[in-house]
């Protein structure tokens, strides 16, 4: 009932799968029945053990009661012997002894019954606990075995079904893959042809565009370099003229300040000499000599200062005429304008 395909995969028909499933299900039911019989046997053994324990407890209780009675009779005989030996009233003693014996027997019976009851209860509780534990473990073990067997059966059935479905899917997918591969190969060949043509056209256009871009780039780069060089030279000339003009302004300020200081000193010296002119003749001669010396020094310094000032003024005027006023800052621009106006006047 099993058929074999081209890929050596076993495929079962519906009737074969139903037979396999029914066979496995029957085996699982038989296994569960055997486990149920084992549980019944365990319960019977537990019941027999409980009956045996009850009988043992009853025999133990009866033996304890009989032992207590024997002990009481022995004490009674000993007491009667003591009474006869002492010659006391036997009736009163007998009554007293009977009372004591009855109370002792009752107490002994109560103690024996309590001990027997506690022993029986403890033993029964222990046996019941052991039986419950064993029954729970047995039921759990049987349940696990049942679940394992059922799961194994289900997995076997599912495995057979999955194998059959997988075989059918593989055959279908193999046919579809062959068709898809054929169509994909045709599309790839067409795309390759179109791509080759487009690449050739793009390559030609890119070469033409690259050549034109390179030529234009070289032209623009040369023009840019020429403009940058011209701007750099112009900036250098402007900076040089501005620096020279600023330096000349500073030199002019220093010279004017120096001339003013020297003039003030000469005036102070002359005023001091005139103030001392009214002294004695000797002092007049000395002061006259000092005045002559001071006049000679002053007269010799003034031409040198004037010549230096004139030479610096000429050079400054030459540079100032070449400086553009817009290249200076606010203060230097104002000073340069004043200097030009003064020299013009």
C-alpha positions as CSV (number, residue, x, y, z in Angstrom):
1,X,0.0,0.0,0.0
2,X,3.1,2.2,0.0
3,X,4.1,3.9,-3.2
4,X,7.6,5.3,-4.1
5,X,8.1,8.5,-6.1
6,X,11.0,9.7,-8.2
7,X,12.8,11.1,-5.1
8,X,12.6,7.9,-3.0
9,X,10.0,9.3,-0.6
10,X,7.4,7.0,0.9
11,X,3.9,8.3,0.6
12,X,1.0,6.6,2.4
13,X,-2.6,6.7,1.2
14,X,-5.5,7.6,3.6
15,X,-6.5,3.9,4.3
16,X,-2.9,3.0,5.3
17,X,-2.7,6.1,7.6
18,X,-6.0,5.1,9.2
19,X,-4.8,1.5,9.9
20,X,-1.6,2.7,11.4
21,X,-3.4,5.2,13.7
22,X,-6.0,2.6,14.8
23,X,-3.3,0.1,15.6
24,X,-1.3,2.6,17.7
25,X,-4.5,3.8,19.5
26,X,-5.4,0.2,20.3
27,X,-1.9,-0.4,21.8
28,X,-2.3,2.8,23.9
29,X,-5.7,1.6,25.2
30,X,-4.3,-1.8,26.1
31,X,-1.4,-0.2,27.9
32,X,-3.8,2.0,29.9
33,X,-5.9,-1.0,30.8
34,X,-2.8,-2.8,32.1
35,X,-1.9,0.2,34.2
36,X,-5.5,0.3,35.6
37,X,-5.2,-3.3,36.7
38,X,-1.9,-2.6,38.4
39,X,-3.6,0.3,40.3
40,X,-6.4,-2.1,41.4
41,X,-3.9,-4.6,42.7
42,X,-2.1,-1.9,44.6
43,X,-5.4,-0.8,46.2
44,X,-6.1,-4.4,47.3
45,X,-2.7,-4.7,48.8
46,X,-3.2,-1.5,50.8
47,X,-6.6,-2.7,52.1
48,X,-5.1,-6.0,53.2
49,X,-2.3,-4.2,54.9
50,X,-4.7,-2.0,56.8
51,X,-6.8,-5.0,58.0
52,X,-3.6,-6.8,59.2
53,X,-2.6,-3.6,61.1
54,X,-6.0,-3.4,62.7
55,X,-5.8,-7.0,63.9
56,X,-2.3,-6.5,65.3
57,X,-3.5,-3.5,67.2
58,X,-6.5,-5.4,68.7
59,X,-4.2,-8.3,69.8
60,X,-1.8,-5.8,71.3
61,X,-4.6,-4.1,73.3
62,X,-6.0,-7.5,74.5
63,X,-2.5,-8.6,75.6
64,X,-2.0,-5.3,77.5
65,X,-5.4,-5.7,79.3
66,X,-4.7,-9.3,80.2
67,X,-1.2,-8.3,81.6
68,X,-2.8,-5.6,83.7
69,X,-5.4,-8.0,85.1
70,X,-2.7,-10.5,86.0
71,X,-0.7,-7.8,87.8
72,X,-3.8,-6.8,89.7
73,X,-4.6,-10.4,90.8
74,X,-1.0,-10.8,91.9
75,X,-1.2,-7.7,94.0
76,X,-4.5,-8.9,95.5
77,X,-3.1,-12.2,96.5
78,X,-0.1,-10.6,98.1
79,X,-2.4,-8.2,100.0
80,X,-4.6,-11.1,101.2
81,X,-1.5,-12.9,102.4
82,X,-0.4,-9.9,104.3
83,X,-3.9,-9.6,105.9
84,X,-3.9,-13.2,107.0
85,X,-0.4,-12.8,108.5
86,X,-1.4,-9.7,110.5
87,X,-4.9,-11.1,111.5
88,X,-6.8,-7.9,110.7
89,X,-10.5,-7.8,110.0
90,X,-10.8,-9.5,106.7
91,X,-14.1,-7.9,105.6
92,X,-13.0,-4.3,105.9
93,X,-9.7,-5.1,104.3
94,X,-11.4,-7.1,101.6
95,X,-13.7,-4.2,100.9
96,X,-10.9,-1.7,100.9
97,X,-8.8,-4.0,98.7
98,X,-11.7,-4.4,96.3
99,X,-12.2,-0.7,96.1
100,X,-8.5,-0.1,95.4
101,X,-8.5,-3.0,92.9
102,X,-11.4,-1.6,91.0
103,X,-9.9,1.9,90.8
104,X,-6.5,0.5,89.8
105,X,-8.1,-1.8,87.2
106,X,-10.2,1.1,85.8
107,X,-7.1,3.4,85.7
108,X,-5.1,0.6,84.0
109,X,-7.9,0.0,81.5
110,X,-8.1,3.7,80.7
111,X,-4.4,4.0,80.3
112,X,-4.2,0.9,78.2
113,X,-7.1,2.0,76.0
114,X,-5.6,5.5,75.6
115,X,-2.2,4.1,74.7
116,X,-3.7,1.6,72.4
117,X,-5.9,4.2,70.8
118,X,-3.0,6.7,70.3
119,X,-0.8,3.9,68.9
120,X,-3.5,2.7,66.6
121,X,-4.3,6.3,65.5
122,X,-0.7,7.1,64.9
123,X,-0.1,3.9,63.0
124,X,-3.3,4.4,60.9
125,X,-2.3,8.0,60.1
126,X,1.2,6.9,59.1
127,X,-0.2,4.1,56.9
128,X,-2.8,6.3,55.4
129,X,-0.1,8.9,54.6
130,X,2.1,6.3,53.1
131,X,-0.8,4.9,51.1
132,X,-1.7,8.4,49.8
133,X,1.9,9.1,48.8
134,X,2.1,5.8,47.0
135,X,-1.2,6.2,45.3
136,X,-0.3,9.7,44.2
137,X,3.1,8.6,42.9
138,X,1.5,5.6,41.1
139,X,-1.3,7.8,39.5
140,X,1.3,10.4,38.5
141,X,3.6,7.8,37.0
142,X,0.7,6.2,35.1
143,X,-0.5,9.6,33.9
144,X,3.0,10.4,32.7
145,X,3.3,7.1,30.9
146,X,-0.1,7.6,29.3
147,X,0.8,11.1,28.2
148,X,4.1,9.9,26.8
149,X,2.6,7.0,24.9
150,X,-0.2,9.2,23.5
151,X,2.2,11.9,22.5
152,X,4.5,9.4,20.8
153,X,1.5,8.0,18.9
154,X,0.4,11.5,17.9
155,X,4.0,12.4,16.8
156,X,4.2,9.2,14.7
157,X,0.9,10.0,13.0
158,X,2.0,13.6,12.4
159,X,5.4,12.6,11.2
160,X,3.9,10.3,8.6
161,X,1.4,13.0,7.5
162,X,4.2,15.6,7.3
163,X,6.4,13.3,5.2
164,X,3.6,12.7,2.8
165,X,2.8,16.5,2.5
166,X,6.5,17.3,2.2
167,X,6.9,14.9,-0.7
168,X,3.9,16.4,-2.5
169,X,5.2,20.0,-1.8
170,X,8.7,19.1,-3.0
171,X,7.3,17.7,-6.3
172,X,5.1,20.8,-6.8
173,X,8.0,23.2,-5.9
174,X,10.4,21.4,-8.2
175,X,8.1,21.9,-11.2
176,X,7.4,25.6,-10.3
177,X,11.1,26.2,-9.8
178,X,12.0,24.9,-13.2
179,X,9.4,27.2,-14.8
180,X,10.5,30.2,-12.7
181,X,14.2,29.6,-13.6
182,X,13.4,29.4,-17.2
183,X,11.5,32.7,-17.1
184,X,14.2,34.4,-15.0
185,X,17.0,33.3,-17.5
186,X,15.0,34.9,-20.3
187,X,14.5,38.1,-18.4
188,X,18.2,38.2,-17.4
189,X,19.3,37.8,-21.1
190,X,17.0,40.6,-22.1
191,X,18.2,42.9,-19.3
192,X,21.9,42.1,-20.2
193,X,21.3,43.2,-23.8
194,X,19.5,46.4,-22.7
195,X,22.2,47.1,-20.1
196,X,25.0,46.7,-22.6
197,X,23.4,49.1,-25.1
198,X,22.7,51.7,-22.4
199,X,26.2,51.4,-20.9
200,X,27.8,52.0,-24.4
201,X,25.6,55.1,-24.9
202,X,26.3,56.4,-21.4
203,X,30.0,55.9,-21.8
204,X,30.1,57.9,-25.1
205,X,28.1,60.7,-23.7
206,X,30.2,60.8,-20.5
207,X,33.4,61.0,-22.4
208,X,32.2,63.9,-24.5
209,X,30.9,65.8,-21.4
210,X,34.1,65.1,-19.5
211,X,36.3,66.6,-22.3
212,X,34.2,69.7,-22.4
213,X,34.2,70.1,-18.6
214,X,38.0,69.7,-18.4
215,X,38.6,72.3,-21.1
216,X,36.2,74.8,-19.4
217,X,37.7,74.0,-16.0
218,X,41.2,74.8,-17.2
219,X,40.1,78.1,-18.7
220,X,38.3,79.1,-15.5
221,X,41.2,78.1,-13.4
222,X,43.7,80.2,-15.4
223,X,41.4,83.2,-15.3
224,X,40.9,82.8,-11.5
225,X,44.6,82.6,-10.9
226,X,45.2,85.8,-12.9
227,X,42.5,87.6,-10.9
228,X,43.9,86.4,-7.6
229,X,47.4,87.5,-8.5
230,X,46.3,90.9,-9.6
231,X,44.3,91.4,-6.3
232,X,47.2,90.2,-4.3
233,X,49.6,92.7,-5.9
234,X,47.0,95.5,-5.5
235,X,46.5,94.7,-1.9
236,X,50.2,94.6,-1.2
237,X,50.7,98.1,-2.8
238,X,47.8,99.5,-0.8
239,X,49.1,98.0,2.4
240,X,52.7,99.4,1.7
241,X,51.4,102.9,1.0
242,X,49.2,102.8,4.1
243,X,52.0,101.6,6.3
244,X,54.4,104.3,5.0
245,X,51.8,107.1,5.5
246,X,51.1,105.9,9.0
247,X,54.8,105.8,9.9
248,X,55.4,109.3,8.4
249,X,52.5,110.7,10.5
250,X,54.0,109.2,13.6
251,X,57.5,110.6,12.8
252,X,56.0,114.0,12.2
253,X,54.2,114.0,15.5
254,X,57.5,113.0,17.3
255,X,59.5,115.7,15.5
256,X,57.0,118.4,16.3
257,X,56.9,117.3,20.0
258,X,60.7,117.3,20.1
259,X,61.0,120.8,18.5
260,X,58.3,122.1,20.9
261,X,60.2,120.7,23.9
262,X,63.6,122.2,22.7
263,X,62.0,125.6,22.1
264,X,60.4,125.7,25.5
265,X,63.8,124.8,27.1
266,X,65.6,127.6,25.2
267,X,62.9,130.2,26.2
268,X,63.2,129.1,29.8
269,X,67.0,129.4,29.7
270,X,66.8,132.9,28.2
271,X,64.2,134.1,30.7
272,X,66.4,132.9,33.6
273,X,69.4,134.7,32.1
274,X,67.5,138.0,31.7
275,X,66.2,137.7,35.3
276,X,69.7,137.5,36.6
277,X,71.0,140.4,34.5
278,X,70.6,143.0,37.3
279,X,73.4,141.4,39.5
280,X,77.0,142.5,40.0
281,X,79.5,143.3,37.2
282,X,81.3,140.1,37.6
283,X,78.1,138.3,37.5
284,X,77.1,140.5,34.5
285,X,80.3,139.3,32.7
286,X,79.7,135.8,33.7
287,X,76.0,135.9,32.8
288,X,76.9,137.6,29.5
289,X,79.3,134.8,28.8
290,X,76.7,132.2,29.7
291,X,74.1,134.1,27.6
292,X,76.5,134.1,24.7
293,X,77.1,130.4,25.1
294,X,73.4,129.6,25.4
295,X,72.7,131.8,22.3
296,X,75.4,130.0,20.4
297,X,74.1,126.6,21.3
298,X,70.5,127.6,20.5
299,X,71.5,129.2,17.2
300,X,73.4,126.1,16.3
301,X,70.6,123.7,17.2
302,X,67.8,125.6,15.4
303,X,69.2,125.3,11.8
304,X,69.8,121.6,12.3
305,X,66.3,121.0,13.6
306,X,64.8,123.1,10.8
307,X,66.8,121.2,8.1
308,X,65.8,117.9,9.5
309,X,62.2,119.1,9.7
310,X,62.3,120.3,6.1
311,X,63.8,117.1,4.7
312,X,61.2,115.0,6.6
313,X,58.5,117.3,5.5
314,X,59.5,116.9,1.8
315,X,59.7,113.1,2.0
316,X,56.4,113.0,3.9
317,X,54.7,115.2,1.4
318,X,55.9,113.0,-1.4
319,X,54.5,109.8,0.3
320,X,51.3,111.6,1.4
321,X,50.5,112.6,-2.1
322,X,50.6,108.9,-3.1
323,X,48.4,107.6,-0.3
324,X,44.7,107.2,-0.7
325,X,42.8,108.6,2.2
326,X,40.3,105.7,2.1
327,X,43.0,103.2,3.1
328,X,43.6,104.8,6.6
329,X,41.5,104.6,9.7
330,X,39.5,107.5,11.2
331,X,42.2,109.3,13.2
332,X,45.0,108.9,10.6
333,X,42.6,110.0,7.8
334,X,41.9,113.2,9.7
335,X,45.6,113.9,10.4
336,X,46.5,113.3,6.8
337,X,43.8,115.7,5.6
338,X,45.0,118.4,8.0
339,X,48.6,117.9,6.9
340,X,47.6,118.2,3.2
341,X,45.6,121.4,3.9
342,X,48.5,122.9,5.9
343,X,51.1,122.2,3.2
344,X,48.7,123.5,0.5
345,X,48.3,126.7,2.4
